[in-house]
Structures are given as C-alpha cells and as structure tokens.
Amino acid sequence: MASATRIRNEYKTVCQAMADLKRKGDGHSPLPEDSDTYCRLAVVKNTLEWVHPILIKTSKTDRWNELMGQRHFVMGPTHAVLYP
C-alpha cells in the first residue's frame, strides 16, 4: 500500500486537475469535451478519499460519525459513483 504522503500528493494533483478543467470551462463546470476526463478524475478522488479518509473535509466536530454517514466511506467509492 502507498504511503499517506504519496496518497495526499496524488489527491492534491487530482483536485488541481479538476479545478483546471472547471476553470477551462465556465468556472462552474468543465467543457463538454472534458466532462469524461473530469468524471474519471472524480472517481479517482473518491477512491483516494475512501483509502485515506483524513482527506475528506468535514464541518462537524464529531468527524467519525459524519464520515460514517457518507456512502462513499461506508459502501466504498464504486457505490457512491453508481448510486449518487
């Protein structure tokens, strides 16, 4: 398994690529020709969050209970992508 630092670096790279695709579009969504790439990056991002849950940003102080309520953490990233 990869180290936490490597996963965090890959996560930052994926988030930056997603932000660049959004910026390339209208600022809120990617261009139609980039939507496939954006969706693939979103799947990678969800998978990395599932592998390393510290990457998920939460707003509540009871972090673990909030994470358990999110489907991509409990059921895995595939379930979250297939059944949003």
N, CA, C and O atoms as a Maestro MAE file, in Angstrom:
{
 s_m_m2io_version
 :::
 2.0.0
}

f_m_ct {
 s_m_title
 :::
 protein
 m_atom[336] {
  # First column is atom index #
  i_m_mmod_type
  r_m_x_coord
  r_m_y_coord
  r_m_z_coord
  i_m_residue_number
  s_m_chain_name
  s_m_pdb_residue_name
  s_m_pdb_atom_name
  i_m_atomic_number
  :::
  1 25 0.836 -1.173 0.000 1 A "MET " " N  " 7
  2 3 0.000 0.000 0.000 1 A "MET " " CA " 6
  3 2 0.885 1.242 0.000 1 A "MET " " C  " 6
  4 15 1.969 1.250 0.582 1 A "MET " " O  " 8
  5 25 0.413 2.269 -0.649 2 A "ALA " " N  " 7
  6 3 1.180 3.508 -0.762 2 A "ALA " " CA " 6
  7 2 1.193 4.252 0.574 2 A "ALA " " C  " 6
  8 15 0.320 4.063 1.420 2 A "ALA " " O  " 8
  9 25 2.188 5.086 0.735 3 A "SER " " N  " 7
  10 3 2.287 5.867 1.972 3 A "SER " " CA " 6
  11 2 1.243 6.980 1.982 3 A "SER " " C  " 6
  12 15 0.695 7.347 0.942 3 A "SER " " O  " 8
  13 25 0.982 7.503 3.161 4 A "ALA " " N  " 7
  14 3 -0.005 8.582 3.296 4 A "ALA " " CA " 6
  15 2 0.437 9.831 2.544 4 A "ALA " " C  " 6
  16 15 -0.395 10.534 1.970 4 A "ALA " " O  " 8
  17 25 1.725 10.111 2.542 5 A "THR " " N  " 7
  18 3 2.234 11.288 1.831 5 A "THR " " CA " 6
  19 2 2.004 11.160 0.333 5 A "THR " " C  " 6
  20 15 1.594 12.117 -0.322 5 A "THR " " O  " 8
  21 25 2.266 9.993 -0.198 6 A "ARG " " N  " 7
  22 3 2.057 9.773 -1.630 6 A "ARG " " CA " 6
  23 2 0.582 9.908 -2.006 6 A "ARG " " C  " 6
  24 15 0.251 10.485 -3.042 6 A "ARG " " O  " 8
  25 25 -0.295 9.378 -1.167 7 A "ILE " " N  " 7
  26 3 -1.734 9.480 -1.430 7 A "ILE " " CA " 6
  27 2 -2.174 10.939 -1.372 7 A "ILE " " C  " 6
  28 15 -2.949 11.383 -2.219 7 A "ILE " " O  " 8
  29 25 -1.690 11.690 -0.380 8 A "ARG " " N  " 7
  30 3 -2.044 13.112 -0.276 8 A "ARG " " CA " 6
  31 2 -1.553 13.895 -1.485 8 A "ARG " " C  " 6
  32 15 -2.265 14.761 -1.992 8 A "ARG " " O  " 8
  33 25 -0.343 13.600 -1.951 9 A "ASN " " N  " 7
  34 3 0.188 14.296 -3.127 9 A "ASN " " CA " 6
  35 2 -0.631 13.981 -4.374 9 A "ASN " " C  " 6
  36 15 -0.914 14.871 -5.176 9 A "ASN " " O  " 8
  37 25 -1.006 12.728 -4.535 10 A "GLU " " N  " 7
  38 3 -1.836 12.356 -5.675 10 A "GLU " " CA " 6
  39 2 -3.204 13.023 -5.577 10 A "GLU " " C  " 6
  40 15 -3.759 13.462 -6.585 10 A "GLU " " O  " 8
  41 25 -3.736 13.096 -4.382 11 A "TYR " " N  " 7
  42 3 -5.037 13.747 -4.157 11 A "TYR " " CA " 6
  43 2 -4.981 15.226 -4.540 11 A "TYR " " C  " 6
  44 15 -5.886 15.739 -5.198 11 A "TYR " " O  " 8
  45 25 -3.912 15.906 -4.122 12 A "LYS " " N  " 7
  46 3 -3.749 17.318 -4.470 12 A "LYS " " CA " 6
  47 2 -3.641 17.496 -5.984 12 A "LYS " " C  " 6
  48 15 -4.196 18.445 -6.538 12 A "LYS " " O  " 8
  49 25 -2.936 16.596 -6.646 13 A "THR " " N  " 7
  50 3 -2.786 16.663 -8.094 13 A "THR " " CA " 6
  51 2 -4.129 16.481 -8.788 13 A "THR " " C  " 6
  52 15 -4.448 17.202 -9.733 13 A "THR " " O  " 8
  53 25 -4.913 15.516 -8.317 14 A "VAL " " N  " 7
  54 3 -6.229 15.256 -8.908 14 A "VAL " " CA " 6
  55 2 -7.152 16.446 -8.693 14 A "VAL " " C  " 6
  56 15 -7.853 16.860 -9.616 14 A "VAL " " O  " 8
  57 25 -7.160 17.001 -7.482 15 A "CYS " " N  " 7
  58 3 -8.018 18.163 -7.198 15 A "CYS " " CA " 6
  59 2 -7.612 19.364 -8.053 15 A "CYS " " C  " 6
  60 15 -8.471 20.108 -8.526 15 A "CYS " " O  " 8
  61 25 -6.321 19.553 -8.248 16 A "GLN " " N  " 7
  62 3 -5.846 20.659 -9.078 16 A "GLN " " CA " 6
  63 2 -6.266 20.459 -10.532 16 A "GLN " " C  " 6
  64 15 -6.683 21.410 -11.192 16 A "GLN " " O  " 8
  65 25 -6.157 19.231 -11.033 17 A "ALA " " N  " 7
  66 3 -6.568 18.947 -12.412 17 A "ALA " " CA " 6
  67 2 -8.071 19.180 -12.585 17 A "ALA " " C  " 6
  68 15 -8.505 19.701 -13.613 17 A "ALA " " O  " 8
  69 25 -8.867 18.793 -11.579 18 A "MET " " N  " 7
  70 3 -10.310 19.030 -11.647 18 A "MET " " CA " 6
  71 2 -10.611 20.532 -11.645 18 A "MET " " C  " 6
  72 15 -11.475 20.994 -12.390 18 A "MET " " O  " 8
  73 25 -9.905 21.285 -10.813 19 A "ALA " " N  " 7
  74 3 -10.100 22.736 -10.765 19 A "ALA " " CA " 6
  75 2 -9.696 23.383 -12.087 19 A "ALA " " C  " 6
  76 15 -10.356 24.316 -12.544 19 A "ALA " " O  " 8
  77 25 -8.624 22.900 -12.704 20 A "ASP " " N  " 7
  78 3 -8.192 23.438 -14.001 20 A "ASP " " CA " 6
  79 2 -9.238 23.177 -15.080 20 A "ASP " " C  " 6
  80 15 -9.503 24.042 -15.915 20 A "ASP " " O  " 8
  81 25 -9.832 21.983 -15.061 21 A "LEU " " N  " 7
  82 3 -10.876 21.679 -16.044 21 A "LEU " " CA " 6
  83 2 -12.109 22.552 -15.829 21 A "LEU " " C  " 6
  84 15 -12.744 22.974 -16.795 21 A "LEU " " O  " 8
  85 25 -12.449 22.823 -14.581 22 A "LYS " " N  " 7
  86 3 -13.570 23.717 -14.298 22 A "LYS " " CA " 6
  87 2 -13.263 25.127 -14.778 22 A "LYS " " C  " 6
  88 15 -14.106 25.785 -15.387 22 A "LYS " " O  " 8
  89 25 -12.051 25.582 -14.498 23 A "ARG " " N  " 7
  90 3 -11.644 26.922 -14.898 23 A "ARG " " CA " 6
  91 2 -11.611 27.059 -16.412 23 A "ARG " " C  " 6
  92 15 -11.934 28.116 -16.953 23 A "ARG " " O  " 8
  93 25 -11.224 25.993 -17.089 24 A "LYS " " N  " 7
  94 3 -11.187 25.985 -18.552 24 A "LYS " " CA " 6
  95 2 -12.589 26.136 -19.135 24 A "LYS " " C  " 6
  96 15 -12.769 26.704 -20.211 24 A "LYS " " O  " 8
  97 25 -13.583 25.616 -18.406 25 A "GLY " " N  " 7
  98 3 -14.981 25.769 -18.816 25 A "GLY " " CA " 6
  99 2 -15.489 27.139 -18.395 25 A "GLY " " C  " 6
  100 15 -14.815 28.150 -18.594 25 A "GLY " " O  " 8
  101 25 -16.674 27.166 -17.817 26 A "ASP " " N  " 7
  102 3 -17.251 28.440 -17.419 26 A "ASP " " CA " 6
  103 2 -16.957 28.801 -15.968 26 A "ASP " " C  " 6
  104 15 -17.486 29.791 -15.461 26 A "ASP " " O  " 8
  105 25 -16.133 28.026 -15.301 27 A "GLY " " N  " 7
  106 3 -15.805 28.279 -13.912 27 A "GLY " " CA " 6
  107 2 -16.607 27.426 -12.953 27 A "GLY " " C  " 6
  108 15 -16.218 27.259 -11.797 27 A "GLY " " O  " 8
  109 25 -17.732 26.879 -13.422 28 A "HIS " " N  " 7
  110 3 -18.581 26.046 -12.570 28 A "HIS " " CA " 6
  111 2 -18.595 24.588 -13.027 28 A "HIS " " C  " 6
  112 15 -18.807 23.685 -12.217 28 A "HIS " " O  " 8
  113 25 -18.375 24.362 -14.295 29 A "SER " " N  " 7
  114 3 -18.375 23.002 -14.831 29 A "SER " " CA " 6
  115 2 -17.402 22.928 -16.005 29 A "SER " " C  " 6
  116 15 -17.125 23.941 -16.647 29 A "SER " " O  " 8
  117 25 -16.885 21.737 -16.287 30 A "PRO " " N  " 7
  118 3 -15.931 21.603 -17.403 30 A "PRO " " CA " 6
  119 2 -16.635 21.708 -18.754 30 A "PRO " " C  " 6
  120 15 -17.861 21.633 -18.840 30 A "PRO " " O  " 8
  121 25 -15.843 21.881 -19.794 31 A "LEU " " N  " 7
  122 3 -16.375 21.889 -21.155 31 A "LEU " " CA " 6
  123 2 -16.927 20.505 -21.491 31 A "LEU " " C  " 6
  124 15 -16.480 19.511 -20.918 31 A "LEU " " O  " 8
  125 25 -17.893 20.424 -22.412 32 A "PRO " " N  " 7
  126 3 -18.457 19.109 -22.759 32 A "PRO " " CA " 6
  127 2 -17.408 18.087 -23.199 32 A "PRO " " C  " 6
  128 15 -17.534 16.905 -22.879 32 A "PRO " " O  " 8
  129 25 -16.395 18.512 -23.914 33 A "GLU " " N  " 7
  130 3 -15.381 17.561 -24.359 33 A "GLU " " CA " 6
  131 2 -14.452 17.125 -23.226 33 A "GLU " " C  " 6
  132 15 -13.732 16.137 -23.362 33 A "GLU " " O  " 8
  133 25 -14.465 17.857 -22.109 34 A "ASP " " N  " 7
  134 3 -13.640 17.498 -20.958 34 A "ASP " " CA " 6
  135 2 -14.426 16.801 -19.858 34 A "ASP " " C  " 6
  136 15 -13.852 16.430 -18.835 34 A "ASP " " O  " 8
  137 25 -15.718 16.616 -20.046 35 A "SER " " N  " 7
  138 3 -16.531 16.052 -18.970 35 A "SER " " CA " 6
  139 2 -16.156 14.604 -18.654 35 A "SER " " C  " 6
  140 15 -16.229 14.190 -17.497 35 A "SER " " O  " 8
  141 25 -15.756 13.832 -19.660 36 A "ASP " " N  " 7
  142 3 -15.355 12.446 -19.418 36 A "ASP " " CA " 6
  143 2 -14.106 12.396 -18.541 36 A "ASP " " C  " 6
  144 15 -14.036 11.609 -17.597 36 A "ASP " " O  " 8
  145 25 -13.138 13.224 -18.851 37 A "THR " " N  " 7
  146 3 -11.917 13.291 -18.055 37 A "THR " " CA " 6
  147 2 -12.226 13.760 -16.636 37 A "THR " " C  " 6
  148 15 -11.672 13.232 -15.671 37 A "THR " " O  " 8
  149 25 -13.100 14.739 -16.508 38 A "TYR " " N  " 7
  150 3 -13.475 15.255 -15.199 38 A "TYR " " CA " 6
  151 2 -14.134 14.161 -14.351 38 A "TYR " " C  " 6
  152 15 -13.838 14.029 -13.164 38 A "TYR " " O  " 8
  153 25 -15.016 13.388 -14.959 39 A "CYS " " N  " 7
  154 3 -15.690 12.307 -14.227 39 A "CYS " " CA " 6
  155 2 -14.702 11.230 -13.795 39 A "CYS " " C  " 6
  156 15 -14.818 10.686 -12.697 39 A "CYS " " O  " 8
  157 25 -13.748 10.926 -14.638 40 A "ARG " " N  " 7
  158 3 -12.726 9.940 -14.257 40 A "ARG " " CA " 6
  159 2 -11.877 10.447 -13.094 40 A "ARG " " C  " 6
  160 15 -11.534 9.691 -12.185 40 A "ARG " " O  " 8
  161 25 -11.545 11.733 -13.137 41 A "LEU " " N  " 7
  162 3 -10.792 12.320 -12.024 41 A "LEU " " CA " 6
  163 2 -11.609 12.313 -10.733 41 A "LEU " " C  " 6
  164 15 -11.056 12.122 -9.650 41 A "LEU " " O  " 8
  165 25 -12.916 12.520 -10.845 42 A "ALA " " N  " 7
  166 3 -13.787 12.491 -9.666 42 A "ALA " " CA " 6
  167 2 -13.811 11.097 -9.052 42 A "ALA " " C  " 6
  168 15 -13.842 10.960 -7.829 42 A "ALA " " O  " 8
  169 25 -13.796 10.064 -9.887 43 A "VAL " " N  " 7
  170 3 -13.758 8.695 -9.370 43 A "VAL " " CA " 6
  171 2 -12.435 8.439 -8.646 43 A "VAL " " C  " 6
  172 15 -12.418 7.817 -7.584 43 A "VAL " " O  " 8
  173 25 -11.340 8.912 -9.214 44 A "VAL " " N  " 7
  174 3 -10.034 8.756 -8.558 44 A "VAL " " CA " 6
  175 2 -10.034 9.497 -7.217 44 A "VAL " " C  " 6
  176 15 -9.530 8.984 -6.217 44 A "VAL " " O  " 8
  177 25 -10.601 10.702 -7.204 45 A "LYS " " N  " 7
  178 3 -10.667 11.484 -5.964 45 A "LYS " " CA " 6
  179 2 -11.481 10.748 -4.900 45 A "LYS " " C  " 6
  180 15 -11.056 10.665 -3.747 45 A "LYS " " O  " 8
  181 25 -12.641 10.215 -5.273 46 A "ASN " " N  " 7
  182 3 -13.462 9.467 -4.315 46 A "ASN " " CA " 6
  183 2 -12.734 8.232 -3.799 46 A "ASN " " C  " 6
  184 15 -12.825 7.902 -2.617 46 A "ASN " " O  " 8
  185 25 -12.019 7.558 -4.675 47 A "THR " " N  " 7
  186 3 -11.268 6.367 -4.267 47 A "THR " " CA " 6
  187 2 -10.159 6.728 -3.287 47 A "THR " " C  " 6
  188 15 -9.952 6.029 -2.295 47 A "THR " " O  " 8
  189 25 -9.449 7.811 -3.559 48 A "LEU " " N  " 7
  190 3 -8.380 8.236 -2.650 48 A "LEU " " CA " 6
  191 2 -8.947 8.650 -1.297 48 A "LEU " " C  " 6
  192 15 -8.329 8.389 -0.265 48 A "LEU " " O  " 8
  193 25 -10.114 9.293 -1.288 49 A "GLU " " N  " 7
  194 3 -10.746 9.667 -0.024 49 A "GLU " " CA " 6
  195 2 -11.168 8.423 0.753 49 A "GLU " " C  " 6
  196 15 -11.114 8.408 1.983 49 A "GLU " " O  " 8
  197 25 -11.581 7.393 0.046 50 A "TRP " " N  " 7
  198 3 -12.001 6.161 0.707 50 A "TRP " " CA " 6
  199 2 -10.805 5.418 1.290 50 A "TRP " " C  " 6
  200 15 -10.892 4.829 2.368 50 A "TRP " " O  " 8
  201 25 -9.685 5.452 0.565 51 A "VAL " " N  " 7
  202 3 -8.467 4.777 1.024 51 A "VAL " " CA " 6
  203 2 -7.848 5.532 2.206 51 A "VAL " " C  " 6
  204 15 -7.319 4.919 3.133 51 A "VAL " " O  " 8
  205 25 -7.917 6.844 2.164 52 A "HIS " " N  " 7
  206 3 -7.276 7.690 3.177 52 A "HIS " " CA " 6
  207 2 -8.295 8.717 3.669 52 A "HIS " " C  " 6
  208 15 -8.274 9.857 3.205 52 A "HIS " " O  " 8
  209 25 -9.193 8.348 4.601 53 A "PRO " " N  " 7
  210 3 -10.323 9.201 4.991 53 A "PRO " " CA " 6
  211 2 -9.945 10.556 5.582 53 A "PRO " " C  " 6
  212 15 -10.800 11.439 5.665 53 A "PRO " " O  " 8
  213 25 -8.705 10.746 5.991 54 A "ILE " " N  " 7
  214 3 -8.293 12.049 6.531 54 A "ILE " " CA " 6
  215 2 -8.410 13.133 5.457 54 A "ILE " " C  " 6
  216 15 -8.504 14.314 5.793 54 A "ILE " " O  " 8
  217 25 -8.407 12.761 4.176 55 A "LEU " " N  " 7
  218 3 -8.517 13.736 3.092 55 A "LEU " " CA " 6
  219 2 -9.906 14.363 3.002 55 A "LEU " " C  " 6
  220 15 -10.058 15.447 2.439 55 A "LEU " " O  " 8
  221 25 -10.914 13.697 3.549 56 A "ILE " " N  " 7
  222 3 -12.279 14.213 3.474 56 A "ILE " " CA " 6
  223 2 -12.414 15.367 4.452 56 A "ILE " " C  " 6
  224 15 -12.124 15.227 5.640 56 A "ILE " " O  " 8
  225 25 -12.855 16.501 3.945 57 A "LYS " " N  " 7
  226 3 -13.043 17.668 4.792 57 A "LYS " " CA " 6
  227 2 -14.439 17.617 5.405 57 A "LYS " " C  " 6
  228 15 -15.432 17.457 4.696 57 A "LYS " " O  " 8
  229 25 -14.503 17.752 6.714 58 A "THR " " N  " 7
  230 3 -15.779 17.724 7.414 58 A "THR " " CA " 6
  231 2 -15.993 19.050 8.119 58 A "THR " " C  " 6
  232 15 -15.047 19.797 8.368 58 A "THR " " O  " 8
  233 25 -17.233 19.327 8.432 59 A "SER " " N  " 7
  234 3 -17.550 20.589 9.094 59 A "SER " " CA " 6
  235 2 -17.871 20.400 10.570 59 A "SER " " C  " 6
  236 15 -17.829 21.357 11.343 59 A "SER " " O  " 8
  237 25 -18.185 19.193 10.961 60 A "LYS " " N  " 7
  238 3 -18.591 18.944 12.344 60 A "LYS " " CA " 6
  239 2 -17.400 18.535 13.194 60 A "LYS " " C  " 6
  240 15 -16.362 18.112 12.685 60 A "LYS " " O  " 8
  241 25 -17.577 18.673 14.508 61 A "THR " " N  " 7
  242 3 -16.502 18.280 15.419 61 A "THR " " CA " 6
  243 2 -16.465 16.772 15.612 61 A "THR " " C  " 6
  244 15 -15.410 16.213 15.912 61 A "THR " " O  " 8
  245 25 -17.608 16.104 15.443 62 A "ASP " " N  " 7
  246 3 -17.660 14.651 15.570 62 A "ASP " " CA " 6
  247 2 -17.369 14.032 14.201 62 A "ASP " " C  " 6
  248 15 -18.273 13.552 13.517 62 A "ASP " " O  " 8
  249 25 -16.121 14.052 13.827 63 A "ARG " " N  " 7
  250 3 -15.678 13.696 12.476 63 A "ARG " " CA " 6
  251 2 -16.057 12.278 12.064 63 A "ARG " " C  " 6
  252 15 -16.562 12.080 10.959 63 A "ARG " " O  " 8
  253 25 -15.826 11.291 12.919 64 A "TRP " " N  " 7
  254 3 -16.053 9.907 12.511 64 A "TRP " " CA " 6
  255 2 -17.520 9.592 12.306 64 A "TRP " " C  " 6
  256 15 -17.858 8.824 11.406 64 A "TRP " " O  " 8
  257 25 -18.403 10.162 13.113 65 A "ASN " " N  " 7
  258 3 -19.832 9.940 12.881 65 A "ASN " " CA " 6
  259 2 -20.280 10.567 11.572 65 A "ASN " " C  " 6
  260 15 -21.110 9.994 10.866 65 A "ASN " " O  " 8
  261 25 -19.747 11.732 11.237 66 A "GLU " " N  " 7
  262 3 -20.089 12.359 9.962 66 A "GLU " " CA " 6
  263 2 -19.579 11.521 8.791 66 A "GLU " " C  " 6
  264 15 -20.278 11.364 7.790 66 A "GLU " " O  " 8
  265 25 -18.373 10.985 8.914 67 A "LEU " " N  " 7
  266 3 -17.825 10.157 7.839 67 A "LEU " " CA " 6
  267 2 -18.627 8.869 7.658 67 A "LEU " " C  " 6
  268 15 -18.823 8.417 6.530 67 A "LEU " " O  " 8
  269 25 -19.084 8.285 8.742 68 A "MET " " N  " 7
  270 3 -19.859 7.050 8.634 68 A "MET " " CA " 6
  271 2 -21.194 7.290 7.931 68 A "MET " " C  " 6
  272 15 -21.791 6.352 7.403 68 A "MET " " O  " 8
  273 25 -21.657 8.513 7.918 69 A "GLY " " N  " 7
  274 3 -22.909 8.832 7.243 69 A "GLY " " CA " 6
  275 2 -22.748 9.019 5.746 69 A "GLY " " C  " 6
  276 15 -23.747 9.083 5.029 69 A "GLY " " O  " 8
  277 25 -21.527 9.109 5.256 70 A "GLN " " N  " 7
  278 3 -21.305 9.320 3.833 70 A "GLN " " CA " 6
  279 2 -21.169 7.970 3.150 70 A "GLN " " C  " 6
  280 15 -20.378 7.126 3.571 70 A "GLN " " O  " 8
  281 25 -21.946 7.773 2.093 71 A "ARG " " N  " 7
  282 3 -21.982 6.478 1.414 71 A "ARG " " CA " 6
  283 2 -20.635 6.065 0.866 71 A "ARG " " C  " 6
  284 15 -20.293 4.884 0.926 71 A "ARG " " O  " 8
  285 25 -19.849 7.003 0.328 72 A "HIS " " N  " 7
  286 3 -18.581 6.585 -0.271 72 A "HIS " " CA " 6
  287 2 -17.599 6.102 0.784 72 A "HIS " " C  " 6
  288 15 -16.629 5.423 0.447 72 A "HIS " " O  " 8
  289 25 -17.820 6.428 2.041 73 A "PHE " " N  " 7
  290 3 -16.939 5.904 3.084 73 A "PHE " " CA " 6
  291 2 -17.443 4.550 3.565 73 A "PHE " " C  " 6
  292 15 -16.655 3.624 3.757 73 A "PHE " " O  " 8
  293 25 -18.742 4.432 3.760 74 A "VAL " " N  " 7
  294 3 -19.311 3.198 4.295 74 A "VAL " " CA " 6
  295 2 -19.374 2.113 3.228 74 A "VAL " " C  " 6
  296 15 -18.964 0.979 3.475 74 A "VAL " " O  " 8
  297 25 -19.884 2.447 2.042 75 A "MET " " N  " 7
  298 3 -20.132 1.460 0.995 75 A "MET " " CA " 6
  299 2 -18.997 1.361 -0.013 75 A "MET " " C  " 6
  300 15 -18.966 0.421 -0.807 75 A "MET " " O  " 8
  301 25 -18.080 2.291 -0.003 76 A "GLY " " N  " 7
  302 3 -16.989 2.282 -0.962 76 A "GLY " " CA " 6
  303 2 -17.246 3.253 -2.103 76 A "GLY " " C  " 6
  304 15 -18.391 3.644 -2.331 76 A "GLY " " O  " 8
  305 25 -16.203 3.649 -2.825 77 A "PRO " " N  " 7
  306 3 -16.342 4.672 -3.866 77 A "PRO " " CA " 6
  307 2 -17.194 4.226 -5.044 77 A "PRO " " C  " 6
  308 15 -17.855 5.059 -5.664 77 A "PRO " " O  " 8
  309 25 -17.200 2.953 -5.368 78 A "THR " " N  " 7
  310 3 -17.986 2.484 -6.513 78 A "THR " " CA " 6
  311 2 -19.476 2.689 -6.266 78 A "THR " " C  " 6
  312 15 -20.208 3.095 -7.169 78 A "THR " " O  " 8
  313 25 -19.918 2.412 -5.064 79 A "HIS " " N  " 7
  314 3 -21.334 2.593 -4.727 79 A "HIS " " CA " 6
  315 2 -21.716 4.071 -4.848 79 A "HIS " " C  " 6
  316 15 -22.793 4.388 -5.354 79 A "HIS " " O  " 8
  317 25 -20.850 4.973 -4.391 80 A "ALA " " N  " 7
  318 3 -21.142 6.396 -4.458 80 A "ALA " " CA " 6
  319 2 -21.204 6.895 -5.890 80 A "ALA " " C  " 6
  320 15 -21.999 7.783 -6.199 80 A "ALA " " O  " 8
  321 25 -20.385 6.345 -6.765 81 A "VAL " " N  " 7
  322 3 -20.384 6.773 -8.162 81 A "VAL " " CA " 6
  323 2 -21.592 6.194 -8.905 81 A "VAL " " C  " 6
  324 15 -22.224 6.889 -9.701 81 A "VAL " " O  " 8
  325 25 -21.907 4.940 -8.648 82 A "LEU " " N  " 7
  326 3 -23.011 4.304 -9.358 82 A "LEU " " CA " 6
  327 2 -24.371 4.727 -8.825 82 A "LEU " " C  " 6
  328 15 -25.343 4.775 -9.579 82 A "LEU " " O  " 8
  329 25 -24.451 5.032 -7.537 83 A "TYR " " N  " 7
  330 3 -25.718 5.391 -6.908 83 A "TYR " " CA " 6
  331 2 -25.582 6.697 -6.136 83 A "TYR " " C  " 6
  332 15 -25.530 6.687 -4.907 83 A "TYR " " O  " 8
  333 25 -25.523 7.821 -6.846 84 A "PRO " " N  " 7
  334 3 -25.311 9.100 -6.137 84 A "PRO " " CA " 6
  335 2 -26.510 9.512 -5.295 84 A "PRO " " C  " 6
  336 15 -26.478 10.558 -4.647 84 A "PRO " " O  " 8
  :::
 }
 m_bond[335] {
  # First column is bond index #
  i_m_from
  i_m_to
  i_m_order
  :::
  1 1 2 1
  2 2 3 1
  3 3 4 2
  4 3 5 1
  5 5 6 1
  6 6 7 1
  7 7 8 2
  8 7 9 1
  9 9 10 1
  10 10 11 1
  11 11 12 2
  12 11 13 1
  13 13 14 1
  14 14 15 1
  15 15 16 2
  16 15 17 1
  17 17 18 1
  18 18 19 1
  19 19 20 2
  20 19 21 1
  21 21 22 1
  22 22 23 1
  23 23 24 2
  24 23 25 1
  25 25 26 1
  26 26 27 1
  27 27 28 2
  28 27 29 1
  29 29 30 1
  30 30 31 1
  31 31 32 2
  32 31 33 1
  33 33 34 1
  34 34 35 1
  35 35 36 2
  36 35 37 1
  37 37 38 1
  38 38 39 1
  39 39 40 2
  40 39 41 1
  41 41 42 1
  42 42 43 1
  43 43 44 2
  44 43 45 1
  45 45 46 1
  46 46 47 1
  47 47 48 2
  48 47 49 1
  49 49 50 1
  50 50 51 1
  51 51 52 2
  52 51 53 1
  53 53 54 1
  54 54 55 1
  55 55 56 2
  56 55 57 1
  57 57 58 1
  58 58 59 1
  59 59 60 2
  60 59 61 1
  61 61 62 1
  62 62 63 1
  63 63 64 2
  64 63 65 1
  65 65 66 1
  66 66 67 1
  67 67 68 2
  68 67 69 1
  69 69 70 1
  70 70 71 1
  71 71 72 2
  72 71 73 1
  73 73 74 1
  74 74 75 1
  75 75 76 2
  76 75 77 1
  77 77 78 1
  78 78 79 1
  79 79 80 2
  80 79 81 1
  81 81 82 1
  82 82 83 1
  83 83 84 2
  84 83 85 1
  85 85 86 1
  86 86 87 1
  87 87 88 2
  88 87 89 1
  89 89 90 1
  90 90 91 1
  91 91 92 2
  92 91 93 1
  93 93 94 1
  94 94 95 1
  95 95 96 2
  96 95 97 1
  97 97 98 1
  98 98 99 1
  99 99 100 2
  100 99 101 1
  101 101 102 1
  102 102 103 1
  103 103 104 2
  104 103 105 1
  105 105 106 1
  106 106 107 1
  107 107 108 2
  108 107 109 1
  109 109 110 1
  110 110 111 1
  111 111 112 2
  112 111 113 1
  113 113 114 1
  114 114 115 1
  115 115 116 2
  116 115 117 1
  117 117 118 1
  118 118 119 1
  119 119 120 2
  120 119 121 1
  121 121 122 1
  122 122 123 1
  123 123 124 2
  124 123 125 1
  125 125 126 1
  126 126 127 1
  127 127 128 2
  128 127 129 1
  129 129 130 1
  130 130 131 1
  131 131 132 2
  132 131 133 1
  133 133 134 1
  134 134 135 1
  135 135 136 2
  136 135 137 1
  137 137 138 1
  138 138 139 1
  139 139 140 2
  140 139 141 1
  141 141 142 1
  142 142 143 1
  143 143 144 2
  144 143 145 1
  145 145 146 1
  146 146 147 1
  147 147 148 2
  148 147 149 1
  149 149 150 1
  150 150 151 1
  151 151 152 2
  152 151 153 1
  153 153 154 1
  154 154 155 1
  155 155 156 2
  156 155 157 1
  157 157 158 1
  158 158 159 1
  159 159 160 2
  160 159 161 1
  161 161 162 1
  162 162 163 1
  163 163 164 2
  164 163 165 1
  165 165 166 1
  166 166 167 1
  167 167 168 2
  168 167 169 1
  169 169 170 1
  170 170 171 1
  171 171 172 2
  172 171 173 1
  173 173 174 1
  174 174 175 1
  175 175 176 2
  176 175 177 1
  177 177 178 1
  178 178 179 1
  179 179 180 2
  180 179 181 1
  181 181 182 1
  182 182 183 1
  183 183 184 2
  184 183 185 1
  185 185 186 1
  186 186 187 1
  187 187 188 2
  188 187 189 1
  189 189 190 1
  190 190 191 1
  191 191 192 2
  192 191 193 1
  193 193 194 1
  194 194 195 1
  195 195 196 2
  196 195 197 1
  197 197 198 1
  198 198 199 1
  199 199 200 2
  200 199 201 1
  201 201 202 1
  202 202 203 1
  203 203 204 2
  204 203 205 1
  205 205 206 1
  206 206 207 1
  207 207 208 2
  208 207 209 1
  209 209 210 1
  210 210 211 1
  211 211 212 2
  212 211 213 1
  213 213 214 1
  214 214 215 1
  215 215 216 2
  216 215 217 1
  217 217 218 1
  218 218 219 1
  219 219 220 2
  220 219 221 1
  221 221 222 1
  222 222 223 1
  223 223 224 2
  224 223 225 1
  225 225 226 1
  226 226 227 1
  227 227 228 2
  228 227 229 1
  229 229 230 1
  230 230 231 1
  231 231 232 2
  232 231 233 1
  233 233 234 1
  234 234 235 1
  235 235 236 2
  236 235 237 1
  237 237 238 1
  238 238 239 1
  239 239 240 2
  240 239 241 1
  241 241 242 1
  242 242 243 1
  243 243 244 2
  244 243 245 1
  245 245 246 1
  246 246 247 1
  247 247 248 2
  248 247 249 1
  249 249 250 1
  250 250 251 1
  251 251 252 2
  252 251 253 1
  253 253 254 1
  254 254 255 1
  255 255 256 2
  256 255 257 1
  257 257 258 1
  258 258 259 1
  259 259 260 2
  260 259 261 1
  261 261 262 1
  262 262 263 1
  263 263 264 2
  264 263 265 1
  265 265 266 1
  266 266 267 1
  267 267 268 2
  268 267 269 1
  269 269 270 1
  270 270 271 1
  271 271 272 2
  272 271 273 1
  273 273 274 1
  274 274 275 1
  275 275 276 2
  276 275 277 1
  277 277 278 1
  278 278 279 1
  279 279 280 2
  280 279 281 1
  281 281 282 1
  282 282 283 1
  283 283 284 2
  284 283 285 1
  285 285 286 1
  286 286 287 1
  287 287 288 2
  288 287 289 1
  289 289 290 1
  290 290 291 1
  291 291 292 2
  292 291 293 1
  293 293 294 1
  294 294 295 1
  295 295 296 2
  296 295 297 1
  297 297 298 1
  298 298 299 1
  299 299 300 2
  300 299 301 1
  301 301 302 1
  302 302 303 1
  303 303 304 2
  304 303 305 1
  305 305 306 1
  306 306 307 1
  307 307 308 2
  308 307 309 1
  309 309 310 1
  310 310 311 1
  311 311 312 2
  312 311 313 1
  313 313 314 1
  314 314 315 1
  315 315 316 2
  316 315 317 1
  317 317 318 1
  318 318 319 1
  319 319 320 2
  320 319 321 1
  321 321 322 1
  322 322 323 1
  323 323 324 2
  324 323 325 1
  325 325 326 1
  326 326 327 1
  327 327 328 2
  328 327 329 1
  329 329 330 1
  330 330 331 1
  331 331 332 2
  332 331 333 1
  333 333 334 1
  334 334 335 1
  335 335 336 2
  :::
 }
}
